[in-house]
Amino acid sequence: MRFALLLILLCPLALAAEDYAALFEDAVNNVTWQYPDDWAYTETRRSKNGVQVGRFDPSRPEDERWTLLAVDGRSPTAEEIETFLDDKDGERGFMSGDEEDEEEEDDVRTMVEPGSLELIEETATHWLLRFMPEADDEDEEKFLEKLNGTVRITKEGNTLDYIDISNDKPVKPAIGVKIRDFNTRFEFRQALHDGPIVPVAFRFRIKGRAFLAVGFDEMEAVEFSEFVSVDAR
């Protein structure tokens, strides 16, 4: 009798786990991963080398669509503009139509270990879920199992808000290596009124020390803003 009661109590939990997996899958499907061809927007890149602000405008001639607006808050030099335009040759932006962009949707899915989604918090506006980050091999698994994965899904429209993988205490992924700060984060929102949910930011940070003597501190953030629909040529 007690065993039967235990099964009855556990069944809703199993169904809930399946529901969270379906919820996440649906939220991923609701993201538009490539920016529409007629969108103009500002791209801000931050790294330890500084801050770079550029603008993409599809209404301009094809070889003039990217403009470097500022570097570290000042007007860019001719050399900086040339380097920027070389880097942007043929590119429309993060997840905006490049060949690699088609893989990003699957990359987000493979961040989450199948069957690991659990509810942390539910409010009137969102679900906050935890998950185990998925590893490609045994060595990576030893590292990722010490990290915390969270995903927040907005109830209205069942859309992704963010996906985050980070640590809350130092991690030792290998002999002699200690990582004090690790974070990978994708952020999503509705960029235009009545427009689709799109990726608007990617952030990465890793800080630590190897063999006591060599410190490392790397960060990069790419943010997209000031979206406007224009007449693309």
KEMIMI-530089 format. One record per atom (N, C-alpha, C): residue in one letter; y, x, z. Coordinates in steps of 0.2 Angstrom, whole numbers, plus 5000, padded with zeros to 4 digits. Atoms other than C-alpha are relative to their C-alpha. Example, Ala and Ser with C-alpha at 12.3 -4.5 7.8 and 13.67 -1.06 7.14 Angstrom:
// residues 2
a499450045000;a497850625039;a500650045000;s499449964999;s499550685036;s500549965003;
END
This chain:
// residues 233
m499450045000;m500050005000;m500650045000;r499449954999;r501250145005;r500150044993;f500049975007;f500750234988;f500349964995;a499750045005;a501150084978;a500849995001;l499350004998;l502850064987;l500450064998;l499749945002;l503250244984;l500150004992;l500050015007;l502850214965;l500649964998;i499550055001;i504050064965;i500750035001;l499349974998;l505450164973;l500250064995;l499949945004;l505250314961;l500149984993;c499950025007;c505150214945;c500749994998;p499350005002;p507050174945;p500350074998;l499849935001;l507350364947;l499850034993;a500249985006;a506350404932;a500349974994;l499650035005;l507150274921;l500750025000;a499349975000;a508850334927;a500050064996;a500049935003;a508450514921;a500049994993;e500050015007;e507950444904;e500749974998;d499450035002;d509550334904;d500650064999;y499549955001;y510650494907;y499950044994;a500149965006;a509850584893;a500249964994;a499850045006;a510150444881;a500849995000;l499350015000;l511950424888;l500350074997;f499749935002;f512250614885;f499950004992;e500250005007;e511450594867;e500549964997;d499650055003;d512550444863;d500750035000;a499349974999;a514150534870;a500150064995;v500049955005;v513750684859;v500149974993;n499950035006;n513550574844;n500749974998;n499350035001;n515250494847;n500650054999;v499549955001;v516150654845;v500050024992;t499849985007;t516950694827;t500150085001;w500049934999;w516550884826;w500450044995;q499649965005;q517550924811;q500749964999;y499350035001;y519450884810;y500149974993;p499850025007;p519950774796;p500450044996;d499649965004;d520650854781;d500849995000;d499350015000;d522350774783;d500450015007;w499749994994;w522650834801;w500450075000;a499749944998;a523950964806;a500050015007;y500049994993;y523951044823;y500250075002;t499849934997;t524451194834;t499450035003;e500549964997;e523151324839;e500350055005;t499849954995;t523451424855;t499450045002;r500549954998;r522351574858;r500250045006;r499849954994;r522351664875;r499450045001;s500549954998;s521451824879;s500450055005;k499749954996;k521751974890;k500550044995;n499549965005;n522752044874;n500649964999;g499350045001;g524051904875;g499949934998;v500050075002;v524451734869;v500349994993;q499850015007;q524551684850;q500049934999;v499950075002;v525151524844;v500149994992;g500050015007;g524851464826;g500049934998;r500050075002;r525051304816;r499749994993;f500450015006;f523951234803;f500349934997;d499750065003;d524751104790;d499749994993;p500450015006;p523651044776;p500549974994;s499550035005;s525250964767;s500350064996;r499649945004;r525851144762;r499550034995;p500449975005;p525151244748;p499450045003;e500749974997;e523351314751;e500150075003;d499949934997;d523951494754;d500650005005;e499550004995;e525351434766;e499949965006;r500250054995;r524451314777;r500050035007;w500049974993;w524351434792;w500650045001;t499449974998;t525951494801;t499950035007;l500049974993;l525951614816;l500749995003;l499350024997;l527351544827;l500250055005;a499849954994;a527351664842;a499450045002;v500549964997;v526451804850;v500450025007;d499749994993;d526751814869;d500749985001;g499350034999;g528251704868;g500550024996;r499549975005;r529151804855;r499849994993;s500150015007;s529351794836;s499550064998;p500549955002;p527851884828;p500350064995;t499849955004;t528052054819;t499749994993;a500350015007;a527652064800;a499350035000;e500649985000;e526152164804;e499549955004;e500450054996;e525552034817;e499949934995;i500150065005;i525851894803;i499550024995;e500549985005;e524851994791;e499350005002;t500750004996;t523352014803;t499849935001;f500150074998;f523451834808;f499749964993;l500250035006;l523351774790;l499450024997;d500749985003;d521951884785;d499449975004;d500550034996;d520951814800;d499949934998;k500050075001;k521351644795;k499849984993;d500150015007;d520951664777;d499449954999;g500550055001;g519951504772;g499849965006;e500250044993;e519851434790;e500549955001;r499550054998;r520551274795;r500049995008;g499950004993;g520251294814;g499349995003;f500650014996;f518951274828;f499749934998;m500450065002;m517551154822;m500449954995;s499750045004;s518551094808;s499850014992;g500250005007;g517551114792;g499750074998;d500349945002;d516951294792;d499249995000;e500750005001;e515051324788;e499750005007;e500350004993;e514651364806;e500149945004;d499850064996;d515451204812;d499449955001;e500550055000;e513951104807;e499550025005;e500549994995;e512951194820;e500249995007;e499750014993;e514151164835;e499749945003;e500350064997;e513450994838;e499450015003;d500649984998;d511751064840;d500050055006;d499949954994;d512351204851;d500249975006;v499850034994;v513151084863;v499349975003;r500650044998;r511450984864;r499650065003;t500549964997;t510451144867;t500350045006;m499749984993;m511651194882;m499649975005;v500350044994;v510651064892;v499350004999;e500850005000;e508851084897;e499849935000;p500250075000;p507950924892;p499749985007;g500350034994;g507550814906;g500450025007;s499749974993;s508750904919;s500649965002;l499350034998;l510250784919;l499949955006;e500050044994;e510550704936;e500749985001;l499450034999;l511950594942;l500350045007;i499649974994;i513250684954;i500549945003;e499550054998;e514550544954;e500149954995;e499850065005;e514950374946;e500649975003;t499350034998;t516750304947;t500049944995;a499950055004;a517450154938;a500250024993;t499849985006;t518050264924;t499550054996;h500449955003;h516650404921;h499450015004;w500649974997;w514950474925;w500150085000;l500049935000;l514850654931;l499350025002;l500749985000;l513150734928;l499950075001;r500249934999;r512350894933;r499450024995;f500549995004;f511150984922;f499850085000;m500349935001;m510051144920;m500250034993;p499949975007;p510751264906;p499450024997;e500649985004;e509451294893;e500050074998;a500149925002;a508851474890;a499650014994;d500449985006;d508251554874;d499450045002;d500649964998;d507051674883;d500050015008;e500149994993;e506451724900;e500550035004;d499549964997;d507751854904;d500749955001;e499450045000;e509151724900;e499949945005;e500250054996;e508251594910;e500250025008;k499949974993;k508351704926;k500750005002;f499350004999;f510251714924;f500249935000;l499850065000;l510551534919;l499849955006;e500250044994;e509551454933;e500450015006;k499549994994;k510851524945;k500749974999;l499450035002;l512251434936;l500049935001;n500050084999;n512851254938;n500349974993;g499750045005;g513051144923;g500249935001;t499850074999;t514050984923;t500349974994;v499750045006;v514550854910;v500349945003;r499650074998;r515850714912;r500049964994;i500050055006;i515650564901;i500549945002;t499650054999;t517050434900;t499749934998;k500450065001;k516350254902;k500349964994;e499750045006;e517650174889;e499850044994;g500249975006;g516850214873;g499450055000;n500649954998;n515450324881;n500250074996;t499849945003;t516350484876;t500050065004;l500049944997;l516250664881;l500750025003;d499449974997;d517650734893;d500050075000;y500149935000;y516950904896;y499350025001;i500649974998;i515451014897;i500150075003;d499849944997;d515551154909;d499350045003;i500549964997;i514351294914;i500450065004;s499649954996;s514951404929;s499650025006;n500349984994;n514451494945;n500449995006;d499650014993;d514951464963;d499950055005;k500149944996;k514351624970;k499850064995;p500149945004;p514051804963;p499250004997;v500650005003;v512551824951;v499850074997;k500349935002;k511451974947;k499549994995;p500450025005;p510751944930;p499550064998;a500449945001;a510052124929;a500150065005;i499949954995;i509852284939;i500650034999;g499349975001;g511552354943;g500549964998;v499450045003;v512552214936;v500149945005;k499850064996;k513452084947;k500649964996;i499550045003;i514451944939;i500349955005;r499750044994;r515751864951;r500349944997;d499750065003;d516551744939;d499749994993;f500250025007;f515751654924;f500149934999;n499950075002;n516251504915;n500149994992;t500050025007;t515951424898;t500249925000;r499850074999;r516851254895;r500249984993;f499850045006;f517051134880;f500449945003;e499650064998;e518450994882;e500149964994;f500050045006;f518550844871;f500649945002;r499650054999;r519850704869;r500249964994;q499750045005;q520650574858;q500650034997;a499449965002;a521850674848;a500649964997;l499550055003;l522750534839;l499949935002;h500150074998;h523050354844;h499549974995;d500550045004;d521550254838;d499650054996;g500449955004;g520850424831;g499350015004;p500649994997;p519150494835;p500050055006;i500149944995;i518550604850;i499950064996;v500149935003;v518650784845;v500050055005;p499949944995;p518450954853;p500750025000;v499349984999;v520151014859;v500150075003;a499949934996;a519751174869;a499350035001;f500649964998;f518451304872;f500350065004;r499749954995;r518651424887;r499450045002;f500649954998;f517551574891;f500350055005;r499849954995;r517751694906;r499450035003;i500549964997;i516651834913;i500350065003;k499849944996;k517051954927;k499550035004;g500549974996;g516052074936;g500050085000;r500049935000;r515452254938;r499350024999;a500649975001;a514052364932;a499950075003;f500249934997;f513252504942;f500650025004;l499449994995;l514752494954;l500650034997;a499449965003;a515852604943;a500449964994;v499750025006;v516152504928;v500249925001;g499850075000;g517152334929;g500149974994;f499950045006;f517252204916;f500449945001;d499650064999;d518452064914;d500249974993;e499950025007;e518451964898;e500149925000;m499850075001;m519251794894;m500249984993;e499750025006;e519651694879;e500049925001;a499950075000;a520351514877;a500349984994;v499750035007;v520651414861;v500249935002;e499850074999;e521651254863;e500449984994;f499750035006;f522151134850;f500549945002;s499650054998;s523651014852;s500549984994;e499450025005;e525150924843;e499749984993;f500450035006;f523950834831;f500549954996;v499650055005;v524850744816;v499649994994;s500350025007;s524050654801;s500650014995;v499549995005;v524950714786;v499749994993;d500350015007;d524750694767;d499850074997;a500349945002;a523550834763;a500150004992;r500049995007;r523750904745;r499350034998;
END
